[in-house]
Amino acid sequence: MNSVCVISASFHYVFDDSARGQDGAASRLIELVNISIEQGASVIDLGAMTFGTLPAGGSERLARIVADIRDVYPEAIFQITAHSFMHLADLLRDYRAFAPDIVSVPLSAFFAKDATAILRSQEEQVPRLRSSLVLDLHDLSMLFQAVSLQNDGLLKGPLRVNFCFGQEFGIPSDRHAFGFFVQTLRRLAPDAMWSGIGRGKSELELARWSMDTGGHCKAIVSAEANANDDSHDRDKATLSRVVQLCKEYGRRPASFAEARRVLSLDDATQVSLV
């Protein structure tokens, strides 16, 4: 079992068109990122990036925030999510602005006819995309399809997957089902890296199961709190509980360098930023 656990802190950044709102949202995000890193998070998950729907200047604004955080934490690992094939294509157009270390994509994004053509493309950013993908799996058939993508050479490096449980219309939070997913992945792709991801009440449950089986985990953090909201405290408590789970299972949060090795990512000095 891995002695270290890669902890992802997932943020939802809220865009505000007012100058004061922009500054406040950016400050909240940077504050939460700093706290999360200090607690043990090594992956900063900025969530869904649907670039086609961002407000004017939103992409550039968020890219500047990422650059500011990287100035303080140059080895931090940044993740961006694309919820669909179209969002993935949008991300490629803005790829250089963010230079994400990890791109999380639901495997269903590749269900459309010829959707995998984007992974065969000769576009400039595609090789880095192929080496940074982590696939979200929502049922067992997706696990087999993810292994097929790997075997077909469309993904570079060891397979990375997220087992997504407890979501609406998805797999319920069932410990035996989770164990079967892990066993099947180990049989089909022994070198694969996985995380268990739950939503709502199942978030800590999936983190516990992942810790117990040698996987990794995520803590959802919000950047939407205001002065009359205690969600900041709840978020920090959730991340603290995930870190505490590491101790319970004889593991510890991975450092940036350790997380990069576990995730088979390039060293931070090799990441090209614009």
C-alpha positions as CSV (number, residue, x, y, z in Angstrom):
1,M,0.0,0.0,0.0
2,N,1.1,3.6,-0.7
3,S,2.5,5.2,2.4
4,V,1.5,8.6,1.1
5,C,-1.9,9.8,-0.1
6,V,-2.4,12.4,-2.8
7,I,-5.1,14.8,-1.5
8,S,-6.9,17.0,-4.0
9,A,-8.7,20.1,-2.8
10,S,-11.5,20.9,-5.2
11,F,-12.6,24.6,-5.5
12,H,-15.4,26.3,-7.2
13,Y,-14.5,29.8,-8.3
14,V,-17.3,32.3,-8.7
15,F,-17.0,35.0,-11.3
16,D,-18.3,38.5,-10.4
17,D,-18.4,41.3,-13.0
18,S,-17.9,44.1,-10.4
19,A,-14.3,45.2,-9.7
20,R,-14.9,44.8,-6.0
21,G,-16.5,41.4,-6.6
22,Q,-13.6,40.3,-8.7
23,D,-11.1,41.2,-6.0
24,G,-13.1,39.5,-3.3
25,A,-13.6,36.3,-5.2
26,A,-9.9,36.1,-6.1
27,S,-8.9,36.8,-2.4
28,R,-11.3,34.1,-1.2
29,L,-9.9,31.6,-3.6
30,I,-6.2,32.4,-2.8
31,E,-7.0,32.2,0.9
32,L,-8.6,28.8,0.7
33,V,-5.8,27.5,-1.6
34,N,-3.2,28.6,0.9
35,I,-5.1,27.0,3.8
36,S,-5.6,23.8,1.9
37,I,-2.0,23.5,0.9
38,E,-0.9,24.1,4.5
39,Q,-3.2,21.4,5.7
40,G,-1.8,18.8,3.2
41,A,-3.4,19.2,-0.2
42,S,-1.0,18.7,-3.1
43,V,-3.5,19.0,-6.0
44,I,-5.4,22.2,-6.5
45,D,-8.6,21.3,-8.5
46,L,-10.1,24.4,-10.0
47,G,-13.2,22.4,-11.2
48,A,-15.0,22.7,-14.4
49,M,-13.6,25.1,-17.0
50,T,-16.2,25.7,-19.6
51,F,-14.3,28.4,-21.4
52,G,-17.0,29.2,-23.9
53,T,-19.3,30.4,-21.1
54,L,-16.9,32.4,-19.0
55,P,-17.6,36.2,-18.7
56,A,-15.4,38.6,-20.7
57,G,-11.9,38.4,-19.4
58,G,-12.8,35.5,-17.1
59,S,-10.2,33.2,-18.5
60,E,-7.4,35.7,-18.3
61,R,-8.5,36.6,-14.8
62,L,-8.4,33.1,-13.5
63,A,-5.1,32.4,-15.3
64,R,-3.5,35.4,-13.4
65,I,-4.7,33.9,-10.1
66,V,-3.2,30.6,-11.0
67,A,0.1,32.3,-11.9
68,D,0.1,34.2,-8.6
69,I,-0.4,30.9,-6.6
70,R,2.3,29.2,-8.7
71,D,4.7,32.1,-7.8
72,V,4.2,31.1,-4.1
73,Y,3.9,27.3,-4.6
74,P,5.9,26.6,-7.8
75,E,5.5,22.8,-7.4
76,A,1.8,22.8,-6.7
77,I,-0.2,20.6,-9.0
78,F,-3.1,22.2,-10.8
79,Q,-6.1,20.3,-12.1
80,I,-8.9,21.5,-14.4
81,T,-12.1,19.6,-15.3
82,A,-13.8,19.3,-18.7
83,H,-17.3,17.9,-18.3
84,S,-17.8,17.0,-22.0
85,F,-16.0,16.5,-25.3
86,M,-16.9,20.1,-26.3
87,H,-15.5,21.5,-23.0
88,L,-12.3,19.5,-23.7
89,A,-12.0,21.1,-27.1
90,D,-12.5,24.5,-25.5
91,L,-9.8,23.8,-22.9
92,L,-7.3,22.9,-25.6
93,R,-7.7,26.4,-27.1
94,D,-6.8,28.0,-23.7
95,Y,-4.4,25.3,-22.7
96,R,-1.2,27.4,-22.7
97,A,-2.8,30.1,-20.4
98,F,-3.3,27.6,-17.6
99,A,-0.8,24.8,-18.4
100,P,-2.8,22.3,-16.2
101,D,-0.8,19.4,-14.7
102,I,-4.0,17.3,-14.7
103,V,-7.1,17.4,-16.8
104,S,-10.1,15.4,-15.3
105,V,-12.6,14.2,-17.9
106,P,-15.6,11.9,-17.5
107,L,-14.9,8.9,-19.7
108,S,-18.4,9.4,-21.2
109,A,-16.9,12.5,-23.0
110,F,-15.3,10.0,-25.4
111,F,-18.6,8.1,-26.1
112,A,-19.4,10.3,-29.2
113,K,-18.4,9.0,-32.6
114,D,-14.8,9.7,-33.3
115,A,-14.4,11.6,-30.1
116,T,-11.1,9.9,-29.4
117,A,-9.8,11.6,-32.5
118,I,-8.8,14.5,-30.3
119,L,-6.3,12.2,-28.6
120,R,-4.9,11.1,-32.0
121,S,-4.6,14.7,-33.1
122,Q,-1.2,16.3,-33.9
123,E,-2.2,19.6,-32.4
124,E,0.6,21.2,-30.3
125,Q,-1.1,20.7,-26.9
126,V,-2.4,17.2,-27.4
127,P,0.8,15.3,-26.3
128,R,0.7,17.1,-22.9
129,L,-3.1,16.5,-22.7
130,R,-2.6,12.7,-23.3
131,S,0.0,12.6,-20.4
132,S,-2.2,14.6,-18.0
133,L,-5.6,13.0,-18.3
134,V,-7.4,11.4,-15.4
135,L,-10.7,9.7,-16.2
136,D,-13.9,9.8,-14.1
137,L,-15.6,6.5,-14.1
138,H,-19.3,6.2,-13.2
139,D,-19.9,2.5,-13.8
140,L,-17.9,-0.7,-14.2
141,S,-18.1,-0.8,-18.0
142,M,-16.2,2.5,-18.1
143,L,-13.3,0.9,-16.3
144,F,-12.9,-1.6,-19.1
145,Q,-13.2,1.2,-21.7
146,A,-10.5,3.2,-19.8
147,V,-8.2,0.3,-19.9
148,S,-8.8,-0.1,-23.6
149,L,-7.9,3.6,-24.2
150,Q,-4.6,2.9,-22.3
151,N,-3.9,-0.3,-24.3
152,D,-4.6,1.5,-27.5
153,G,-1.9,4.0,-26.7
154,L,-4.2,7.0,-26.5
155,L,-3.1,7.8,-22.9
156,K,0.5,8.3,-21.9
157,G,1.9,6.9,-18.7
158,P,0.1,4.8,-16.1
159,L,-3.7,5.0,-16.1
160,R,-5.3,7.4,-13.7
161,V,-8.9,7.1,-12.7
162,N,-11.5,8.5,-10.3
163,F,-14.1,6.1,-9.0
164,C,-17.2,8.3,-8.7
165,F,-19.8,6.9,-6.2
166,G,-22.8,8.4,-4.5
167,Q,-23.8,10.7,-7.4
168,E,-27.3,11.1,-8.7
169,F,-28.2,8.3,-11.2
170,G,-24.8,6.8,-10.5
171,I,-23.4,4.0,-8.4
172,P,-24.6,4.2,-4.8
173,S,-22.0,4.4,-2.0
174,D,-21.5,0.6,-1.6
175,R,-18.3,-0.7,0.0
176,H,-18.4,-4.1,-1.7
177,A,-19.0,-2.5,-5.1
178,F,-16.1,-0.1,-4.5
179,G,-13.8,-3.0,-3.5
180,F,-14.8,-4.9,-6.7
181,F,-13.8,-1.8,-8.8
182,V,-10.4,-1.7,-7.1
183,Q,-9.8,-5.4,-7.5
184,T,-10.8,-5.2,-11.2
185,L,-8.5,-2.3,-11.9
186,R,-5.6,-4.0,-10.2
187,R,-6.2,-7.1,-12.3
188,L,-6.5,-5.2,-15.6
189,A,-4.1,-2.3,-15.0
190,P,-1.7,-3.1,-12.0
191,D,0.2,0.2,-12.4
192,A,-2.9,2.4,-12.4
193,M,-3.5,5.1,-9.8
194,W,-7.0,5.7,-8.5
195,S,-9.0,8.0,-6.2
196,G,-12.4,7.4,-4.7
197,I,-14.7,10.4,-5.0
198,G,-18.0,10.9,-3.3
199,R,-20.5,13.7,-3.2
200,G,-22.3,15.1,-0.2
201,K,-22.7,12.6,2.7
202,S,-20.6,10.0,0.8
203,E,-17.5,12.3,0.4
204,L,-15.7,11.2,3.6
205,E,-17.0,7.6,3.2
206,L,-15.2,7.3,-0.2
207,A,-12.1,9.0,1.2
208,R,-12.0,6.4,3.9
209,W,-12.4,3.5,1.5
210,S,-9.7,4.9,-0.7
211,M,-7.3,5.3,2.2
212,D,-8.0,1.7,3.3
213,T,-7.3,0.2,-0.2
214,G,-4.2,2.3,-1.1
215,G,-5.9,4.9,-3.2
216,H,-6.1,8.6,-3.0
217,C,-8.9,11.1,-2.3
218,K,-10.5,14.5,-2.8
219,A,-12.0,17.1,-0.5
220,I,-14.5,19.6,-1.9
221,V,-13.8,23.2,-0.9
222,S,-16.0,26.2,-1.8
223,A,-14.9,29.7,-2.7
224,E,-18.4,31.0,-2.5
225,A,-18.7,31.8,1.2
226,N,-19.6,35.2,2.5
227,A,-19.5,36.8,5.9
228,N,-22.9,35.3,6.9
229,D,-22.0,31.8,5.8
230,D,-20.0,29.2,7.8
231,S,-19.2,27.1,4.7
232,H,-15.5,28.1,4.9
233,D,-15.3,26.5,8.3
234,R,-17.1,23.4,7.1
235,D,-14.8,23.1,4.1
236,K,-11.7,23.4,6.3
237,A,-13.1,20.9,8.7
238,T,-13.8,18.4,5.8
239,L,-10.2,18.7,4.6
240,S,-8.9,18.3,8.2
241,R,-10.9,15.1,8.5
242,V,-9.5,13.8,5.3
243,V,-6.0,14.5,6.6
244,Q,-6.9,12.8,9.9
245,L,-8.0,9.7,7.9
246,C,-4.4,9.5,6.7
247,K,-3.2,9.1,10.2
248,E,-5.9,6.4,11.0
249,Y,-4.7,4.3,8.1
250,G,-0.9,4.8,8.7
251,R,-0.5,7.1,5.7
252,R,0.4,10.8,5.3
253,P,-0.5,13.6,2.8
254,A,1.9,13.5,-0.1
255,S,4.2,16.5,-0.7
256,F,4.1,18.2,-4.1
257,A,7.2,16.2,-5.2
258,E,5.7,12.9,-3.9
259,A,2.4,13.6,-5.5
260,R,4.1,14.3,-8.9
261,R,5.8,10.9,-8.7
262,V,2.6,9.1,-7.7
263,L,0.7,10.8,-10.6
264,S,3.6,10.2,-13.1
265,L,3.7,14.0,-13.8
266,D,6.6,16.0,-15.1
267,D,8.7,17.9,-12.6
268,A,7.3,21.4,-12.0
269,T,10.4,22.9,-13.7
270,Q,9.4,21.2,-16.9
271,V,6.0,22.7,-17.1
272,S,5.8,25.5,-19.6
273,L,3.9,28.6,-18.5
274,V,2.8,31.6,-20.5
